[in-house]
């Protein structure tokens, strides 16, 4: 790991504000910060203590100022330009990789000119917002500028409650693509489906908008109605009216499947670890000595709070490395180790993952895998291996900036690769034909030198296993059969000895 990497036991009292954010940009998340001094106070102090910019950077700022003055209405320029300079300083100092001043300012100017406005006609805050949006989104798919309203929504969403439609989305060919509707939300009740393309919102085209700007179109006050135009496969486009609502995301659901405890962890919200502990306790009370093991379902779990991924992992491990994080500066690296205290008392665990398992869920999956605590089953995960730091700005709003990459316990880079299961489940043909975007498919994604030594030890068709429950879940069927077989060898022998179901 290197001499500059700090090792520490995981603690809930993390002293930094970072996120292992959702890969798809809708349910962005923010970890809590601790310490006597306020976040804004520390930011203001850091900004005031910074040394003067180099002459070359000052020249670039002047270049931006000239373009700003061409578009902005007169008045309030000093405050707005200071707001931009603070963000610019944060990016050039803290971004995960060094980026030239010229590239940053070129991107900001591109955003201003995209307004296509007449000279001196745009409100100054709107000029700066366009500049910061463009500058931040030019870095990578997960860095962005948050205006004051978005920052408030982000803080609310960490508690598992936010206003909106209840969909996870990504971008595909310049359009917004539905990754999955969240159970029990307006999007799910409107029967939106994974793979749907949202082409228009209230008749306004979303073509070629950035993801964050498209999300702004989808958001709104609970109770307000929005009309989406949907392109579904080869069907003719159709419209769907949906009433926005306050979305309550339940982080963990659980039940028993015979003598096995099934735990569905859908989001890493503030309550995830506490809910996991409640689930394990309830399952143990229900099954007692009959309890065979647990299935931890992380499929389509697109991430959440970094501290929750650490504490969930710690709850299921008796020790070992959970994850390491490294940024641009060697002295900023950290390794997080688990304490003793497995809440399942060592019962076997199968973790289900797929291409929608991203970020925080990848941390948990690979921590359990490489510490030999669980068997991973399913498909290769999304590959979102970067950490975003939320930095509040003095004049309202915040930056969501990629500052670190995270690595598996054995030092494997998850970014743009993902986590390989121990047993790969090949979906039915209909499902296999649906191409699912991963991190490596996103424009501008960060590349890493991946040297993974671990690959799936075996693969089998999902149809080899029984369909379980109302959803006819064959992935869960495979996990249950594995726990009853007791070993990989016996499981594979059992399922391969019979024809596909």
N, C-alpha and C positions, 0 to 999 in steps of 0.2 A: 504494500500500500504506500510505502514511502515514508521518510522521516517526518514529513510535515502533517501527516494525517493524525487527527485526534481521535482517540477511542473513548467511548463513553457508554455506560449502561443507559438503556432507554429510560427516559423520565418524562412524565406528563408535563413537567415544568420546562418545556423547551423554551429557549431564550431567543428564538428567531422566528420570523413570520414567513413560512414557506408553504407551498401547496404542491401536492401531487395531483394536478388538476385534471378535470375531465378532458378526454381527448377531443371532445366534440364541441366544446365552447359554450354550451347552453347552461349547464348547472355548474358554473365555476365555483370554486370553493376557497376559503381562506382559513388558515390555522390561527389559533389564538396567540397573542403575545403576552408575555409576563414581564414583571419588573416594575419598580416604583415609578419610573419615568414614563410618560405617555409616548405612544408611537409618534405622534406629530411632533412632540418635543424633541425626541431623538433625531427625527428627520431634519427638523429646523436646525438643530445644533450641528449635525453632520454637514449640512449645506453651508452654514455660515463659517465652518472651520476649514472648508476646502481651499486648497491653494488656487491661485489664479490659473486660468486656462492658458495653454500654450498659444503663441501668436497665430499658429495655423488654425487652431480651433476658433479663436476669436474672429478670424477672417471668415470662416465658414458661417458663424453666427451672424455676421454682418450681411453676408449674402442672403441668408434667410430673412433678415430684417427688411431688406430692400424689397423682397417679394411680398412679404406681409403687408408692408405699407402701400403696395399697389392695390391690394384687394380690400383691406379693412377700412371700415368707416373711421373717420378721425375721432380721437379720444381714447383714453384708457390704454394706450399702447404700452406704456412702461410696465404696468402690472402684467399684461398678457405676455409680453416678451420675456419677463422674468419667469413666468410660469413655464414657458417653453424652455428657457435655458436650464431651469432646475431639472426638467425631465431629460433633456439632452445630456446634462452632466451625469445623471444616474445611469443612463444607458452606456455611455462611453466608458464609465468606470466599472460597472458591475455586470455587464452582459457576459454570458458564459464564454464567448469567444471575442477576440479583439476585432473591432470593425472600424473602418476608417471614418473620420469626420466627414469627408466628402460624401460617402455613401449615405450616412445618416441625414445630412442636410439635403442631398438630392431627393431622398425619399420624402422628406417633409415638404419640400417645394412641389413635388409631384402631387401630393395630397391637396395643397392649396390650389394649384392650377386645375385640379379635377373639379373644383366648384364651378368652373366655367361662368364666372360672374363678371359683371361690369366693374371697372375700377372704383375703389372706395365705396362699395355698396354692401359689404358683408359685415355683420356684427363681429367685433374683434374675437369674442370667445369661440365663435363658430370657425373662424379662420384657424385659430390655434388647435381646436379639436380636429379639424381636417388634417392639419399638419402632423399632429401626434398620432392619430389613427394610422396614417400612411407610414410614418417612421417606424412605429412599433410592429405593424403587421409585415413590414419588409424583412424583419429579423428572422422569424420562424412562425409556424402555424399557431403557437401557443402564447406568444407575447402580444400584448395589446394595451391600449390606453383605455382607462375606465373613467367616464365622466362621473360627476357626483352621484347621479341617479343610479348608474350601473354599479358604482362602488357600494352604495347602500344595499342594492339588491344582492350583491355578492355576499356581504356580511350577513344578510338574512338567510341566504341559501345554505350557509354552513350549519344552520340549525335544522335543516331538513324541511324548510318551509319557504316558498317563494311564489311570486305571482307569474302566471304564464299559461301555456297550453299543456305542458307535460310531455315534451318530446326531446329526445337526444338527436342531434343532427350533425352532419358533416357536409363538406362541399364536394361536388362531383361535376366536372365539366362546366364549372361556372354556375351551377345550380345547387340549391339546398336539398340534401338527401336525408330522409328519415332513417336513422339508425335503429331506433326502437321507441314506441310510445311507452310511457311509464304506466304501470298498472293502476287502474282506478282514477285516471285523470281525464280531462276533456278530450285529449287526443286519442286515448284508448277508446272512450265511449263513441267518438266519431269514426272509429274503425280505420284510423290511419295505420299503415302497415310498413314494416321495414322495407326499405328500397323505394318507397314513394318519393318522387321528386316534387318539391314545392316550387312552382314556377312563378306564381304571383301572390301577393298579399293585398286584399281589397283592390284588385285590379292593377296594382303596381308591380312591374316586373322585378324579380330578384336576380335576373341574369347578370353575372359578372360583378355582383356586389361582394365585398369581403364578408366573411362569416359573421364577424361581430356586427357589421351594419345590417346584415340580413336578420340577425337575432333581434336587433332593435325594432325591426318592422314587426316581428312576431310578438314581442312583448307588449304589455298594456295593462291597464287597470283591471283587477278582477271584476267580472260582471259585464265588461265590454265585449262586443262581438267582433270577430274578424272572419273574413271569408278567404279561404285558401283555394288556390287553383292547383290541382294535383295531376301529375302525369304518372300513371301506373302502368309500367310495362308497355305493351302495344295498344292499350285501351285509349280511347279518345280522352282528352283532358276533361276533367269535371271539377266542379266547385264544391267545397265543403264549408258550411258555416259552423264556427266553433265559438262558444262563449268562454272567455278567459276566466280563470279561477285561481284561488290560492292553492298551490300544490303542496300537499303534505306528503313528504317522502318517508315511508317507514323503512328504516335502514335494514332491519333484520326480521325475517319471518321464519317460523320453524314448525315442525310437526314430526311425528314418528311414522316410519315406514316399516311395519313389523317390528323387528328388534334393532332397527337402525334409526339414529337421529338425523333428520334432514334439516339443514340450516341454510337458508337463502340469504346471503348478504348482498343487498342490492346497491348500497351507497355507503361510502365512508363519511358519514355525517358525524356530528359531535357525539351522538348517542351510540355509535356503532359498537364500541367495545363493551359498554354497559349492557346493551341489548344482547350481545353475544354471550356474556356471562349469564344473563337471565335465561337464554335459550338452552344452554348446557345444563343449568340447574334444573329447569323444568323437564327436559328430556330424561335426565338421570332420575328424577322423582317418578316419572311415568314408567320407566322401563326397569329400573333397579338392576338386579344382577343379570337380567336378560340382555342388557345393552351390548350390542356387538361392535359398534363403532359409529362414526359420524361421516356424513357427506356435507362438505362445505361448498356451496354452489356460488361461484364467482362469475358465472357466464353473464355477459352483457353488463358487468359492473364496470363502469367507465372511470371510476376513480373517486377522488374526494380528498380528505384531509390526510396529509403525511403523518401527523402524529397519531391518527387513528390506525393507519396501516401498521405503524410500529407497535402500537399497544395491542392490536389484534394478534400480530405475529408473536409478540412476547407472551401473550396469554396461552399460546399453544406450544411453546418451546420450553425446553429445560436449560437452554443456554445456546451459545453460538452466535455468529454474526447474523443480523437481520438484513442490513443493507449498508452500503457506503455511498457517500455523496462527494463529488469532486467538481470544482468549478475552474475558473480561469487561473486562479492563484493557488499554488500548491498548499500554502499554509491554511487555506480555507476548507480543506477536506475533513470529513468526519466519518467515523465508523460507529454504527450503533449495534451494541450487543444485547442479547436477551438475558434476563434474569431467570433463575430457576422458578418453577411454579406453573406447570401445565395444568390448566383447569379441567382437562378431559382425563387426567390420570393415565395418560399414555395410551388411551384407546386408539385403534387404527382410524385414520382419516383418509378419505378420498376427496381431492379438490377438483371440481369441474371448472374448466376454463374454455373460452372460445375466442374468436377474433374480435369480440366486443369487450373482452376483459382487458382493461387498460390501466396504466399508471399505478395508483395505490393498490389495486387488486393484483397487479403483476409483482409488486413488492412482496405481498403476502404469499402469493403462489410460489415464487422462486425461493423465498426464505424457508418455507416448509419443505420444498423439494430438496434443496441442496443441503439442508440439515438432516435429511433423511427422516423427516417427521411425517410426511404424507406422500401419497401417490397422486401425481397430476394426470388427469384424464380429459381428453377432448381435442381441441384444435390449438394451433399456435396462437398466442395472444397478440394484441394490437401492436405493441412495441413503442409505447409512449414512455420513454425513459428519461424525461427531463423534469426538473423541479423549477417551479415558478415562484418568485418572491413578489409579494404584494407590498409596494412602497407607497404609502399615502403622500401626496404632494401638499405643500403648504397652502396653496390656493385652491384647495378642494380637488376631488378626483384622486386617481392613483394610477400607478404603472403596474401591470402584471408582466414581469420580466423574467425570462429564462436565465437563471444564474448558475445552475448546476446540472450535472447528469448523475444518475444513480446507477449503482452496479450491484450485481448479485453477490451473495456471500463468497463465492469463489472468484469474484472480480470480473464477471462477464458483463459487458455493456448491454443493457436492455433496449436502449434507444435504437429505433428503426429495425430491430430484430425481433424483439418479443421473447416470450418464454415458450420453450418446446415442452409439450406434455411427455410424461413417461409412456403413456399408452395413447396413441392417436386414434381418435374415433372418426371414421370417414362417414360424413353425413349421407343421407339418401340422395339420389340423383337430383331431385327437384331442389333440395336445399343446396347441394354442391354447385348447382348452376348459378346460384345467386352470388355474384362477386361482391365481397365485402372489402371496402377500403381499409388499409392499415396505415400506420404511421409512415412507412416507406413510400406510400402512394401520394402523400400530401405534398403539394408544391412547397418548396422551401424548407423541407424537413432537415434536421441536423443529422449529418452522417457520423458514424463512429466506426472504429476499427474493431469489428466483432470477431472474436476468436472462440466461439462457443465449442466446447468439447462435448456438451450434452445434447443428445438428440433422442427422439422417441425410440424406446427399446422395441416397441411392437406397435402394430396398427391393426385395426379390424373395422369392418363395416358396422356402423351404428345399428343397422337392422339385425345384427346378430343377437341383440339384447332385447328383452321384453319391453313393451311400452307401459309406462307407469302413470297412473292417475288420469285425471280428466284431460290433461294436455298430451297424453300419450308420449311421455318423455322417455325416449330410449337411452339418452345419455345418463339419466338417473338410473334407469334399469341396469346399465353396465356397471355403474358405481355400486349399486346394491349387490349385484352378483359378485363383484370383486371382493367386497367385505365378507360375504358368505364363503367364498372360495378360500380365503385366508392367505393367498400368495399369488403373485403374477403368473407363475407357471400353471398353477391349478386353474386359475381364472381363464387363461388363454386356451388351455386344453378343453375346458368345459364348453366355451362358446364356439370353438372351432370344430367341435365334435358334432354339431348339429347344423342343419341348413339355416340360412337367414330366415328370420320370422317375417 
